[in-house]
């Protein structure tokens, strides 16, 4: 792979943007592609094959075979021979009418992370929608929903060393390169690292000043003994039956039983985190009979000794989970799909699995070992949005404030309600007192907290000029309850509201 050829390819792709592709295909064909149906897009592109953009879409997004003479005008600088040398194209011959076919998927990528818009080109392996057959075992996945979730939720602040564990096509390393001095990207797949290296070179002009170093190996083996300020990972977390080799794919299966890969990451990631270092990764976890998912995750966090915040975004029963991943690999197109389905269900049944969760795990190695670690394990399937990087940082900073202030210090502190918090009161018909009081957070993680009368009164009176202890005493007098008992009742709730950003310290 020569940098000169990559530079030529970059010049040819200038007009190959997400907006341009969307404009040519139109909303119906785009929506159909999102449902893994390519026919509408193929019909549209058929009318534009003599245009450079149409030819690029046909070959590299849809995997269509076209005459060389139709693609050549789209790549005048790198040329068809250059594409072949880069491993992107297969040519049936050297005549203008001979067909050419893509060896990889090459497409524009655009998203927004905490630093703002990002626009790149990315190569990965062609999907089963383009090839019409199940994926190869060493398939290199492109950018999917999980990748986008992680990119949007990751902390984006100037930092030194970042580890992208299980880099795949290299997308998280590209995002990290926008704010890090050095990125180490690892993967067990040699093919993944080859395509990732091409992607880093192809987009080098947007990450100038940052070095990305690819290393091959499993999990933390390639970086043992090193320390990082940030670790990001979209690891091969899919729970796969070990007695069904055909279900194993490098991009999604870590070769372990059940959710052991995610557990191992949670419990061991602290060994490569610098003091104050943060790890953020996606994962699946099992909910087993007699052990709910929250208990399971909490035990992993306790074993890690790290600050931990886990947000579950989805929950699927075993059958739904198996169906999704059989379809993901294109194996529903094969004759053995029923056997594979049965193997998945039997594997779950052997461990008493009642459901599988998916979500984001954030861990931090505390600078001080004295404070009790952060423990938030919650489910958030709906709401304004994901816990974006800025909210993650804010939550950790609020946790540090709480750790530095014991109950006596908190009683002396003054708090105010965050500007985005609103209160909702629900009354039964004819009732004078509300049956439900909700405190709703408009920003942050979009939390909704059910409050009793005392907590709602405390929050409503938190204007930032009365110390917490005096405010609780006044509430106790107003409600005609014991002051010590009310203080014991409210302090834990107040700490949670401060941690989650609904109440803000004034001093």
C-alpha positions in Angstrom: 0.0 0.0 0.0 1.7 3.2 -1.2 0.9 6.6 0.2 1.0 8.0 -3.3 -1.8 5.7 -4.5 -3.9 6.5 -1.4 -3.4 10.3 -2.0 -4.6 9.8 -5.6 -7.6 7.9 -4.4 -8.4 10.7 -1.9 -8.4 13.2 -4.7 -10.8 11.1 -6.8 -13.3 10.8 -3.9 -13.7 14.5 -3.3 -17.4 14.5 -4.5 -18.2 11.1 -2.9 -20.0 12.4 0.2 -22.9 11.3 2.3 -25.1 14.2 1.1 -24.3 13.5 -2.6 -25.1 9.8 -2.2 -28.3 10.5 -0.4 -29.3 13.1 -3.1 -28.7 10.6 -5.9 -30.5 7.7 -4.3 -33.4 9.5 -2.8 -35.2 8.8 0.5 -37.0 5.6 -0.5 -33.9 3.8 -1.7 -31.9 5.0 1.3 -34.6 3.7 3.7 -34.7 0.4 1.8 -30.9 0.0 2.2 -31.4 0.5 5.9 -33.7 -2.5 5.9 -31.1 -4.4 3.9 -33.0 -4.3 0.7 -30.9 -3.1 -2.3 -33.3 -3.4 -5.2 -34.6 0.2 -5.1 -31.1 1.6 -5.0 -30.0 -0.7 -7.8 -32.9 0.6 -9.9 -32.0 4.2 -9.3 -28.2 3.7 -9.9 -28.9 1.9 -13.2 -30.0 5.3 -14.6 -26.8 7.0 -13.4 -24.0 4.5 -14.3 -22.5 6.9 -16.8 -22.0 9.5 -14.0 -18.9 9.2 -11.7 -21.0 9.3 -8.5 -23.5 6.7 -9.9 -20.6 4.3 -10.9 -18.9 4.7 -7.4 -22.2 3.9 -5.7 -22.9 0.9 -7.9 -19.5 -0.7 -7.5 -18.5 0.2 -3.9 -21.8 0.5 -2.0 -24.0 -2.0 -3.9 -21.3 -4.5 -5.0 -22.5 -4.5 -8.6 -20.4 -5.6 -11.5 -20.0 -2.8 -14.2 -18.0 -2.4 -17.4 -14.5 -0.8 -16.8 -15.4 2.1 -19.0 -18.2 3.2 -16.7 -16.0 3.2 -13.5 -12.8 4.6 -15.0 -14.1 8.2 -15.4 -14.9 8.3 -11.6 -11.2 7.5 -10.7 -9.1 9.3 -13.2 -6.2 10.0 -10.8 -5.7 6.6 -9.1 -7.0 4.7 -12.1 -8.5 1.2 -12.2 -5.0 -0.3 -12.0 -4.3 1.7 -8.8 -7.6 0.5 -7.3 -6.6 -3.1 -8.0 -3.1 -2.5 -6.5 -4.7 -1.2 -3.3 -6.8 -4.3 -3.1 -10.1 -2.5 -3.7 -11.0 -3.9 -7.2 -11.0 -7.0 -9.3 -10.7 -6.7 -13.1 -11.8 -9.5 -15.4 -9.6 -8.1 -18.2 -8.0 -5.0 -19.6 -10.5 -4.0 -22.2 -12.9 -1.1 -21.6 -15.9 -3.4 -21.8 -14.5 -6.0 -19.4 -16.3 -6.0 -16.1 -14.9 -4.8 -12.8 -16.1 -5.6 -9.3 -15.3 -4.2 -5.9 -13.4 -6.4 -3.4 -14.4 -4.2 -0.5 -17.1 -1.7 0.5 -15.9 1.9 0.2 -18.2 4.7 1.3 -18.4 8.2 2.8 -19.1 8.5 6.5 -20.5 11.5 8.3 -21.5 11.8 11.9 -21.3 14.2 14.9 -19.4 13.4 18.1 -18.7 15.6 21.1 -16.2 17.6 19.0 -18.6 18.3 16.2 -19.0 17.0 12.7 -16.7 14.3 11.3 -16.5 13.4 7.6 -14.4 10.5 6.3 -14.2 7.7 3.8 -14.1 4.1 5.1 -13.4 0.7 3.6 -14.7 -2.6 5.1 -15.8 -5.9 3.7 -18.9 -6.1 1.5 -22.1 -7.0 3.3 -24.3 -10.0 2.4 -26.7 -7.4 0.9 -24.0 -6.7 -1.7 -22.7 -10.3 -2.1 -25.9 -12.3 -1.7 -24.2 -14.8 0.5 -23.3 -15.3 4.2 -20.3 -13.5 5.6 -16.8 -14.9 5.7 -15.3 -15.9 9.0 -12.8 -13.0 8.8 -15.3 -10.5 7.7 -14.4 -6.9 8.6 -17.5 -5.0 9.6 -18.2 -1.4 8.5 -19.8 1.3 10.6 -23.1 0.1 12.2 -25.4 1.3 15.0 -23.1 0.1 17.7 -20.1 2.0 16.3 -22.1 5.1 16.1 -23.4 4.8 19.6 -19.9 4.4 21.0 -18.5 7.3 18.9 -21.3 9.6 20.2 -20.9 8.6 23.8 -17.1 8.7 24.1 -15.4 11.5 26.0 -13.8 13.9 23.7 -11.2 16.0 25.4 -7.5 16.7 24.7 -5.6 13.7 26.0 -2.3 11.8 25.6 -2.6 8.1 24.9 -5.7 6.3 23.7 -6.2 2.6 23.2 -8.8 1.4 20.6 -9.3 -2.2 21.6 -10.7 -4.3 18.7 -10.4 -1.5 16.2 -12.1 -3.4 13.3 -12.2 -1.0 10.3 -10.5 1.7 12.5 -13.4 4.1 13.0 -13.0 4.6 16.7 -9.3 5.2 16.2 -10.1 8.0 13.7 -12.5 9.6 16.2 -9.9 9.3 19.0 -7.2 10.8 16.7 -9.1 14.1 16.7 -8.2 14.7 20.4 -5.3 12.4 21.3 -1.6 12.7 20.8 -1.1 9.0 20.2 -3.6 6.2 19.4 -2.8 2.4 19.7 -5.4 0.3 17.8 -5.4 -3.4 18.3 -7.3 -6.3 16.7 -6.9 -10.0 16.5 -7.7 -9.9 12.7 -4.8 -9.2 10.3 -7.4 -8.3 7.6 -9.1 -5.8 9.9 -5.7 -4.0 10.6 -5.0 -3.9 6.9 -8.3 -2.2 6.1 -8.0 0.1 9.2 -4.5 1.2 8.0 -5.9 2.1 4.6 -8.7 4.1 6.3 -6.2 6.0 8.5 -4.1 6.8 5.5 -7.1 7.8 3.4 -8.2 10.3 6.0 -4.7 11.4 7.2 -5.3 15.0 6.4 -8.1 15.3 9.0 -6.0 13.8 11.8 -2.7 15.6 11.2 -0.5 15.7 14.3 -1.7 12.4 15.7 -0.1 9.0 15.2 -2.2 5.8 15.0 -0.3 2.6 15.6 -1.9 -0.7 14.7 -1.0 -3.8 16.7 -2.3 -7.4 16.2 -3.3 -9.5 19.2 -6.1 -10.5 21.5 -7.7 -8.1 24.0 -5.0 -6.5 26.3 -2.1 -8.8 25.2 -0.6 -6.3 22.7 -0.5 -3.5 25.4 0.4 -5.4 28.6 2.4 -3.2 30.9 1.4 0.1 29.2 -1.0 2.7 30.4 -3.6 4.8 28.7 -5.6 7.9 29.5 -8.6 6.6 27.6 -9.6 3.2 26.3 -12.5 2.8 23.8 -13.7 -0.5 22.5 -16.5 -2.0 20.4 -15.2 -5.5 21.3 -16.4 -8.8 19.9 -19.0 -9.1 22.6 -21.7 -11.2 20.8 -22.7 -14.2 22.9 -22.1 -17.2 20.6 -22.7 -21.0 21.1 -19.3 -22.6 21.4 -20.7 -25.9 19.9 -21.6 -24.1 16.6 -18.3 -23.1 14.8 -20.3 -21.6 11.9 -21.7 -18.9 14.2 -18.2 -17.6 15.0 -17.0 -14.5 13.2 -13.8 -12.6 14.2 -15.6 -9.2 14.2 -18.1 -10.2 16.8 -17.1 -13.3 18.6 -14.3 -13.3 21.2 -14.2 -17.1 21.6 -15.4 -17.2 25.2 -18.4 -18.8 26.8 -21.4 -16.6 27.4 -20.6 -13.0 28.4 -17.1 -13.9 29.8 -15.4 -11.5 27.4 -17.2 -8.5 28.7 -16.7 -9.6 32.3 -13.0 -10.1 31.7 -12.7 -6.6 30.2 -14.5 -5.0 33.1 -12.4 -6.8 35.6 -9.0 -6.4 33.9 -9.2 -3.0 32.0 -7.9 -1.2 35.1 -4.5 -2.8 34.5 -3.9 -0.5 31.5 -5.6 2.6 32.8 -3.4 5.5 34.1 -4.6 7.1 37.3 -7.8 9.0 36.4 -7.9 7.1 33.1 -11.3 6.2 31.6 -12.5 3.2 29.6 -15.7 3.2 27.6 -17.0 0.1 25.7 -20.1 -1.6 24.5 -21.1 -5.0 25.6 -23.7 -7.8 26.0 -24.5 -9.4 29.4 -26.7 -12.2 30.4 -29.6 -12.2 32.9 -29.7 -15.6 34.4 -32.3 -17.4 36.5 -31.6 -16.4 40.1 -29.2 -13.7 39.0 -30.6 -10.5 37.4 -28.4 -8.5 35.0 -27.9 -5.7 37.5 -26.5 -8.1 40.1 -24.3 -9.7 37.5 -22.9 -6.4 36.3 -22.5 -5.1 39.9 -20.3 -8.1 40.8 -18.0 -7.3 37.9 -17.7 -3.7 38.9 -16.9 -4.7 42.5 -14.2 -7.1 41.2 -12.7 -4.3 39.0 -12.2 -1.8 41.9 -13.0 1.0 39.4 -15.6 3.7 39.3 -18.4 2.2 37.2 -21.4 3.5 35.2 -23.4 1.0 33.2 -26.3 2.0 31.0 -28.5 -0.8 29.5 -30.1 0.3 26.3 -31.7 -2.9 25.0 -33.0 -6.2 26.4 -33.8 -9.2 24.3 -35.1 -12.7 25.0 -32.9 -15.6 23.9 -34.8 -16.3 20.7 -34.8 -12.6 19.6 -31.1 -12.4 20.3 -30.3 -15.5 18.2 -32.4 -14.3 15.3 -30.7 -10.9 15.2 -27.2 -12.3 15.0 -28.1 -15.1 12.6 -29.6 -12.4 10.3 -26.6 -10.1 10.9 -24.2 -12.6 9.3 -26.5 -13.5 6.4 -26.8 -17.1 7.7 -30.5 -16.9 7.4 -29.8 -17.2 3.6 -28.3 -20.7 4.2 -29.9 -24.1 4.6 -28.6 -24.7 8.1 -30.2 -21.7 9.8 -32.6 -23.8 11.9 -29.7 -25.9 13.3 -27.8 -22.8 14.2 -30.9 -21.3 15.8 -31.4 -24.4 17.9 -27.7 -24.4 19.0 -28.1 -20.8 20.2 -31.2 -21.6 22.2 -29.6 -24.7 23.7 -26.5 -22.7 24.7 -28.6 -20.1 26.6 -30.7 -22.8 28.2 -27.6 -24.5 29.5 -26.8 -21.4 31.7 -30.4 -20.5 32.6 -30.2 -17.3 30.5 -33.6 -15.5 30.5 -32.5 -12.5 28.5 -29.5 -10.5 27.1 -28.8 -6.9 27.7 -26.8 -4.4 25.6 -25.4 -1.1 26.6 -22.5 1.1 27.4 -20.0 0.6 30.2 -17.9 3.5 31.5 -15.1 2.8 34.0 -12.5 5.0 35.6 -9.4 4.3 37.6 -9.7 6.7 40.6 -6.8 9.0 41.3 -7.5 8.4 45.0 -8.2 5.0 46.5 -9.8 6.5 49.6 -13.3 7.3 48.2 -16.0 4.7 47.7 -16.2 4.0 44.0 -19.0 5.3 41.8 -21.7 2.7 41.2 -24.5 3.4 38.7 -26.2 0.5 37.0 -29.3 1.6 35.2 -31.6 1.0 32.3 -32.4 3.7 29.9 -34.3 2.6 26.8 -36.0 5.9 26.2 -35.4 9.5 26.9 -33.7 12.5 25.3 -30.6 10.6 24.4 -27.5 8.7 25.3 -25.0 9.7 28.0 -22.8 11.7 25.7 -19.1 12.3 26.4 -19.7 15.7 28.1 -22.3 14.2 30.4 -20.0 11.4 31.3 -17.2 13.8 32.3 -19.7 16.0 34.2 -21.0 12.9 36.1 -17.5 11.9 37.1 -16.7 15.4 38.2 -19.9 15.5 40.3 -18.9 12.1 41.8 -15.5 13.6 42.8 -17.2 16.5 44.5 -19.4 14.1 46.5 -16.5 12.0 47.4 -14.7 15.0 48.8 -17.7 16.1 50.9 -18.9 13.8 53.7 -22.4 14.1 55.1 -21.4 17.0 57.5 -19.9 18.9 54.6 -22.9 18.3 52.4 -25.2 19.6 55.2 -23.2 22.8 55.2 -23.3 23.1 51.4 -25.8 25.1 49.4 -27.4 23.6 46.4 -29.6 24.9 43.6 -31.9 23.2 41.1 -30.3 22.8 37.6 -31.9 25.0 35.0 -33.2 22.1 32.9 -35.2 20.4 35.7 -38.9 20.6 35.7 -41.5 19.1 38.1 -44.7 17.2 37.1 -47.5 16.4 39.6 -50.2 13.9 38.8 -53.4 13.9 40.7 -56.2 11.3 40.9 -59.5 12.9 39.9 -60.8 15.0 42.9 -57.7 14.4 45.0 -56.1 17.4 46.7 -52.6 15.8 47.0 -50.6 14.5 44.1 -50.3 10.7 43.8 -47.1 11.0 41.8 -44.4 13.7 41.7 -41.7 13.5 39.0 -38.5 15.5 38.6 -37.6 15.5 34.9 -34.2 16.4 33.6 -34.3 18.1 30.2 -30.6 17.7 29.4 -27.8 15.5 30.7 -28.8 11.9 30.6 -32.5 12.8 30.6 -33.4 11.2 33.9 -36.8 11.1 35.5 -36.9 10.8 39.3 -40.0 10.0 41.3 -40.0 12.1 44.5 -42.0 12.0 47.6 -43.4 15.1 49.2 -40.3 15.8 51.3 -37.8 15.4 48.5 -40.0 17.4 46.1 -40.2 20.1 48.8 -36.4 20.1 49.3 -35.7 20.4 45.6 -38.3 23.1 45.1 -36.6 25.2 47.9 -33.1 24.6 46.7 -32.3 28.1 45.4 -28.6 28.1 46.3 -28.8 30.4 49.3 -29.8 28.1 52.2 -27.5 25.3 53.5 -28.8 21.8 53.1 -28.9 21.2 56.8 -31.0 24.3 57.5 -33.3 23.5 54.6 -34.0 20.0 55.9 -34.6 21.3 59.4 -37.1 23.8 58.0 -38.9 21.0 56.0 -39.1 18.8 59.1 -40.8 21.6 61.0 -43.2 22.3 58.1 -44.1 18.6 57.7 -44.1 18.0 61.5 -41.7 15.1 61.3 -38.5 14.3 63.2 -35.6 16.3 61.9 -32.9 13.6 62.4 -35.1 11.0 60.6 -35.8 13.3 57.7 -32.1 14.1 57.3 -31.3 10.4 57.2 -34.0 9.9 54.6 -33.1 12.7 52.3 -29.3 12.8 52.3 -28.9 9.7 50.1 -31.5 11.0 47.6 -29.8 14.4 47.6 -26.5 12.8 46.8 -28.0 10.9 43.9 -29.6 14.1 42.6 -26.2 15.9 42.8 -24.5 13.0 41.1 -27.0 13.0 38.3 -27.0 16.7 37.8 -30.5 17.7 38.9 -29.0 19.6 41.9 -25.8 21.7 41.6 -23.4 22.8 44.4 -23.0 26.5 44.8 -19.9 26.3 47.0 
